[in-house]
């Protein structure tokens, strides 16, 4: 059985990164988030995502990666915006594209 190296979920985008590369990724991801957020219409702009504060340490003195990843995933999912027609959730820039083709369901 091949064991995967541990990964950490980015609290901004929800993607997994290695324990060493997450420190490089997060500032770049936040900068990208700010650039994309500033391009959105004012009604779709969101407040800056906050890094989850999780201080659970296991008996061996390590952070609980499962709890940290769960909190980061929840934070990333909270950035999604629901479509006012169908209710599906999207990143704000993708919501604009989706709404062009989303039609209300017609009762038969």
N, CA, C and O of each residue as an XYZ file, in Angstrom:
432
protein
N       0.840     -1.172      0.000
C       0.000      0.000      0.000
C       0.894      1.247      0.000
O       1.792      1.381      0.831
N       0.635      2.139     -0.929
C       1.402      3.376     -1.024
C       0.720      4.434     -0.172
O      -0.482      4.669     -0.300
N       1.486      5.061      0.687
C       0.942      6.084      1.581
C       1.190      7.461      0.979
O       2.326      7.805      0.649
N       0.138      8.240      0.838
C       0.239      9.586      0.294
C       0.861     10.517      1.329
O       0.647     10.334      2.527
N       1.627     11.513      0.885
C       2.131     12.496      1.837
C       0.969     13.333      2.377
O      -0.042     13.495      1.695
N       1.103     13.859      3.584
C       0.001     14.653      4.153
C      -0.223     15.936      3.355
O       0.725     16.561      2.878
N      -1.466     16.308      3.221
C      -1.825     17.540      2.510
C      -2.673     18.417      3.410
O      -3.299     17.953      4.363
N      -2.672     19.706      3.076
C      -3.473     20.688      3.807
C      -4.375     21.385      2.800
O      -3.936     21.721      1.700
N      -5.628     21.602      3.169
C      -6.604     22.257      2.296
C      -6.471     23.773      2.443
O      -6.414     24.297      3.555
N      -6.423     24.466      1.310
C      -6.370     25.923      1.310
C      -7.732     26.464      1.752
O      -8.768     26.049      1.233
N      -7.725     27.387      2.708
C      -8.989     27.944      3.216
C      -9.633     28.910      2.238
O     -10.780     29.308      2.439
N      -8.926     29.298      1.185
C      -9.468     30.245      0.208
C     -10.096     29.517     -0.973
O     -11.243     29.783     -1.334
N      -9.336     28.589     -1.579
C      -9.814     27.927     -2.806
C     -10.284     26.495     -2.581
O     -10.977     25.941     -3.434
N      -9.923     25.881     -1.453
C     -10.391     24.532     -1.153
C      -9.568     23.424     -1.792
O      -9.951     22.257     -1.706
N      -8.453     23.751     -2.429
C      -7.601     22.732     -3.047
C      -6.560     22.242     -2.049
O      -6.220     22.934     -1.090
N      -6.062     21.031     -2.295
C      -5.078     20.431     -1.395
C      -3.654     20.763     -1.831
O      -3.334     20.759     -3.020
N      -2.808     21.050     -0.843
C      -1.396     21.340     -1.095
C      -0.562     20.620     -0.055
O      -1.045     20.296      1.029
N       0.698     20.371     -0.393
C       1.613     19.738      0.544
C       1.894     20.637      1.735
O       1.663     21.845      1.683
N       2.385     20.050      2.788
C       2.626     20.811      4.020
C       3.682     21.895      3.828
O       3.654     22.899      4.540
N       4.599     21.726      2.904
C       5.621     22.748      2.648
C       5.119     23.816      1.670
O       5.446     24.993      1.826
N       4.339     23.425      0.676
C       3.928     24.377     -0.360
C       2.709     25.214      0.025
O       2.430     26.213     -0.638
N       1.976     24.839      1.071
C       0.799     25.629      1.465
C       1.201     27.041      1.889
O       0.457     27.995      1.661
N       2.382     27.175      2.506
C       2.860     28.494      2.941
C       3.177     29.382      1.738
O       3.075     30.605      1.832
N       3.559     28.785      0.616
C       3.819     29.541     -0.605
C       2.502     29.855     -1.306
O       2.323     30.947     -1.845
N       1.585     28.894     -1.295
C       0.319     29.035     -2.020
C      -0.608     30.086     -1.416
O      -1.152     30.913     -2.147
N      -0.799     30.069     -0.099
C      -1.825     30.919      0.528
C      -1.679     32.410      0.212
O      -2.680     33.031     -0.144
N      -0.487     33.028      0.321
C      -0.402     34.459     -0.027
C      -0.734     34.726     -1.492
O      -1.369     35.730     -1.812
N      -0.306     33.830     -2.384
C      -0.614     34.000     -3.809
C      -2.099     33.832     -4.072
O      -2.680     34.564     -4.873
N      -2.715     32.868     -3.397
C      -4.142     32.613     -3.565
C      -4.957     33.804     -3.056
O      -5.948     34.192     -3.674
N      -4.538     34.377     -1.932
C      -5.247     35.530     -1.372
C      -5.116     36.738     -2.299
O      -6.072     37.491     -2.482
N      -3.938     36.921     -2.878
C      -3.742     38.024     -3.827
C      -4.647     37.834     -5.050
O      -5.277     38.784     -5.518
N      -4.705     36.607     -5.559
C      -5.578     36.299     -6.694
C      -7.039     36.527     -6.310
O      -7.816     37.052     -7.106
N      -7.412     36.133     -5.091
C      -8.784     36.317     -4.617
C      -9.142     37.802     -4.615
O     -10.223     38.180     -5.067
N      -8.231     38.654     -4.104
C      -8.481     40.104     -4.074
C      -8.640     40.661     -5.489
O      -9.538     41.464     -5.745
N      -7.764     40.233     -6.409
C      -7.862     40.716     -7.792
C      -9.201     40.336     -8.414
O      -9.847     41.171     -9.047
N      -9.622     39.089     -8.242
C     -10.890     38.630     -8.811
C     -12.076     39.285     -8.123
O     -13.060     39.621     -8.783
N     -12.005     39.474     -6.811
C     -13.103     40.083     -6.063
C     -13.310     41.538     -6.488
O     -14.443     42.013     -6.559
N     -12.211     42.242     -6.770
C     -12.316     43.643     -7.187
C     -12.918     43.794     -8.576
O     -13.425     44.864     -8.912
N     -12.872     42.747     -9.389
C     -13.447     42.798    -10.736
C     -14.954     42.529    -10.742
O     -15.629     42.795    -11.737
N     -15.479     42.004     -9.637
C     -16.900     41.656     -9.566
C     -17.770     42.895     -9.385
O     -17.296     43.920     -8.894
N     -19.042     42.806     -9.779
C     -19.977     43.897     -9.464
C     -20.094     44.041     -7.944
O     -19.914     43.067     -7.213
N     -20.390     45.233     -7.478
C     -20.432     45.491     -6.032
C     -21.344     44.543     -5.266
O     -21.031     44.177     -4.133
N     -22.466     44.137     -5.856
C     -23.409     43.272     -5.131
C     -22.885     41.846     -4.957
O     -23.395     41.107     -4.114
N     -21.877     41.444     -5.737
C     -21.324     40.096     -5.612
C     -20.007     40.051     -4.845
O     -19.480     38.968     -4.591
N     -19.469     41.208     -4.474
C     -18.203     41.219     -3.737
C     -18.400     40.652     -2.340
O     -19.441     40.849     -1.712
N     -17.381     39.945     -1.867
C     -17.460     39.270     -0.572
C     -16.388     39.804      0.359
O     -15.390     40.359     -0.100
N     -16.580     39.643      1.658
C     -15.513     40.025      2.586
C     -14.347     39.046      2.459
O     -14.522     37.905      2.034
N     -13.166     39.507      2.832
C     -11.970     38.654      2.735
C     -12.132     37.409      3.594
O     -12.558     37.503      4.745
N     -11.794     36.239      3.045
C     -11.904     35.014      3.850
C     -10.896     35.030      4.992
O      -9.757     35.466      4.823
N     -11.319     34.560      6.136
C     -10.457     34.506      7.315
C      -9.912     33.104      7.486
O     -10.630     32.117      7.326
N      -8.641     33.031      7.813
C      -8.010     31.726      8.044
C      -8.589     31.139      9.320
O      -8.616     31.813     10.349
N      -9.058     29.884      9.272
C      -9.640     29.281     10.470
C      -8.606     29.166     11.589
O      -7.486     28.704     11.373
N      -8.995     29.586     12.764
C      -8.125     29.471     13.936
C      -8.425     28.156     14.608
O      -9.450     28.008     15.274
N      -7.538     27.205     14.436
C      -7.743     25.877     15.002
C      -6.464     25.476     15.706
O      -5.419     25.345     15.068
N      -6.530     25.284     16.989
C      -5.332     24.995     17.767
C      -5.356     23.604     18.385
O      -4.719     23.378     19.414
N      -6.078     22.670     17.777
C      -6.117     21.328     18.344
C      -4.816     20.614     18.046
O      -4.422     20.481     16.888
N      -4.152     20.156     19.088
C      -2.880     19.462     18.961
C      -3.060     18.050     19.497
O      -3.648     17.845     20.559
N      -2.545     17.077     18.746
C      -2.695     15.675     19.147
C      -1.766     15.360     20.312
O      -0.963     16.197     20.725
N      -1.882     14.155     20.831
C      -1.076     13.735     21.976
C       0.415     13.755     21.650
O       1.239     13.932     22.546
N       0.770     13.576     20.379
C       2.181     13.571     19.989
C       2.731     14.980     19.770
O       3.917     15.141     19.482
N       1.881     16.000     19.903
C       2.338     17.375     19.750
C       2.189     17.938     18.353
O       2.729     19.004     18.057
N       1.463     17.241     17.483
C       1.240     17.714     16.119
C      -0.156     18.302     15.994
O      -1.049     17.993     16.783
N      -0.331     19.156     14.986
C      -1.675     19.667     14.701
C      -2.537     18.542     14.159
O      -2.044     17.645     13.475
N      -3.818     18.592     14.464
C      -4.774     17.621     13.946
C      -5.120     18.038     12.516
O      -5.965     18.907     12.305
N      -4.461     17.414     11.536
C      -4.647     17.804     10.135
C      -6.069     17.596      9.654
O      -6.563     18.373      8.837
N      -6.739     16.561     10.145
C      -8.123     16.326      9.721
C      -9.022     17.474     10.158
O      -9.844     17.950      9.376
N      -8.873     17.920     11.395
C      -9.691     19.034     11.889
C      -9.330     20.325     11.166
O     -10.213     21.117     10.833
N      -8.047     20.543     10.922
C      -7.597     21.737     10.209
C      -8.143     21.747      8.787
O      -8.617     22.778      8.309
N      -8.078     20.596      8.107
C      -8.585     20.507      6.733
C     -10.098     20.677      6.674
O     -10.616     21.291      5.741
N     -10.804     20.142      7.653
C     -12.264     20.292      7.694
C     -12.647     21.762      7.852
O     -13.560     22.244      7.181
N     -11.953     22.472      8.736
C     -12.237     23.901      8.949
C     -11.893     24.709      7.690
O     -12.628     25.627      7.324
N     -10.788     24.374      7.035
C     -10.396     25.084      5.811
C     -11.394     24.821      4.687
O     -11.736     25.733      3.934
N     -11.864     23.571      4.570
C     -12.843     23.227      3.534
C     -14.150     23.993      3.768
O     -14.742     24.512      2.821
N     -14.591     24.064      5.004
C     -15.805     24.807      5.348
C     -15.644     26.283      4.999
O     -16.572     26.907      4.482
N     -14.474     26.839      5.280
C     -14.206     28.231      4.954
C     -14.252     28.463      3.446
O     -14.825     29.450      2.985
N     -13.653     27.560      2.683
C     -13.657     27.692      1.228
C     -15.079     27.572      0.670
O     -15.446     28.303     -0.251
N     -15.868     26.666      1.214
C     -17.236     26.482      0.731
C     -18.125     27.672      1.066
O     -19.101     27.935      0.363
N     -17.795     28.394      2.140
C     -18.608     29.557      2.517
C     -18.420     30.710      1.533
O     -19.192     31.669      1.558
N     -17.418     30.633      0.675
C     -17.186     31.667     -0.337
C     -18.130     31.535     -1.528
O     -18.227     32.454     -2.340
N     -18.830     30.398     -1.642
C     -19.716     30.166     -2.777
C     -21.010     30.961     -2.636
O     -21.505     31.171     -1.528
N     -21.547     31.397     -3.764
C     -22.754     32.221     -3.801
C     -23.850     31.431     -4.509
O     -23.597     30.876     -5.578
N     -25.083     31.359     -3.940
C     -26.154     30.603     -4.601
C     -26.776     31.380     -5.764
O     -26.886     32.606     -5.731
N     -27.174     30.635     -6.778
C     -27.904     31.213     -7.905
C     -29.319     31.533     -7.419
O     -29.948     30.715     -6.748
N     -29.814     32.724     -7.761
C     -31.153     33.105     -7.289
C     -32.267     32.420     -8.090
O     -33.441     32.573     -7.755
N     -31.920     31.676     -9.130
C     -32.926     30.961     -9.920
C     -33.003     29.491     -9.511
O     -34.076     28.990     -9.175
N     -31.846     28.796     -9.543
C     -31.869     27.349     -9.287
C     -31.320     26.960     -7.911
O     -31.550     25.841     -7.453
N     -30.599     27.866     -7.247
C     -30.089     27.574     -5.904
C     -28.721     26.917     -5.869
O     -28.150     26.774     -4.788
N     -28.164     26.507     -7.017
C     -26.819     25.920     -7.024
C     -25.813     26.983     -6.597
O     -26.044     28.178     -6.784
N     -24.691     26.538     -6.020
C     -23.696     27.492     -5.552
C     -22.489     27.530     -6.473
O     -22.070     26.510     -7.021
N     -21.939     28.726     -6.632
C     -20.815     28.965     -7.528
C     -19.890     30.000     -6.917
O     -20.271     30.747     -6.015
N     -18.656     30.028     -7.430
C     -17.799     31.163     -7.138
C     -18.421     32.366     -7.844
O     -19.022     32.205     -8.906
N     -18.291     33.564     -7.279
C     -18.996     34.714     -7.858
C     -18.713     34.967     -9.335
O     -19.630     35.326    -10.074
N     -17.478     34.791     -9.783
C     -17.202     35.028    -11.200
C     -17.863     33.981    -12.084
O     -18.238     34.292    -13.215
N     -18.018     32.760    -11.611
C     -18.684     31.693    -12.363
C     -20.206     31.839    -12.308
O     -20.906     31.386    -13.213
N     -20.718     32.471    -11.246
C     -22.160     32.688    -11.122
C     -22.670     33.565    -12.256
O     -23.753     33.328    -12.791
N     -21.899     34.568    -12.618
C     -22.291     35.467    -13.707
C     -22.451     34.672    -15.007
O     -23.421     34.871    -15.738
N     -21.520     33.788    -15.293
C     -21.583     32.961    -16.497
C     -22.782     32.014    -16.422
O     -23.511     31.849    -17.400
N     -22.981     31.392    -15.253
C     -24.087     30.444    -15.081
C     -25.437     31.126    -15.289
O     -26.323     30.564    -15.931
N     -25.594     32.318    -14.756
C     -26.892     32.994    -14.825
C     -27.298     33.357    -16.247
O     -28.480     33.571    -16.517
N     -26.341     33.427    -17.150
C     -26.682     33.681    -18.554
C     -27.503     32.549    -19.148
O     -28.354     32.782    -20.006
N     -27.254     31.325    -18.696
C     -27.933     30.176    -19.286
C     -28.968     29.526    -18.342
O     -29.699     28.628    -18.761
N     -29.033     29.962    -17.098
C     -29.966     29.349    -16.127
C     -31.369     29.894    -16.368
O     -31.590     31.104    -16.408
N     -32.292     28.984    -16.524
C     -33.676     29.351    -16.755
C     -34.536     28.756    -15.657
O     -34.250     27.656    -15.185
N     -35.587     29.459    -15.239
C     -36.488     28.873    -14.243
C     -37.189     27.639    -14.812
O     -37.518     27.584    -15.996
N     -37.407     26.662    -13.948
C     -38.087     25.446    -14.402
C     -39.545     25.749    -14.701
O     -40.232     26.429    -13.938
N     -39.996     25.227    -15.830
C     -41.372     25.440    -16.271
C     -42.218     24.283    -15.790
O     -41.873     23.126    -16.032
N     -43.328     24.571    -15.108
C     -44.233     23.510    -14.633
C     -44.932     22.889    -15.832
O     -45.379     23.593    -16.738
N     -45.023     21.556    -15.828
C     -45.664     20.856    -16.941
C     -47.090     20.499    -16.622
O     -47.778     19.905    -17.453
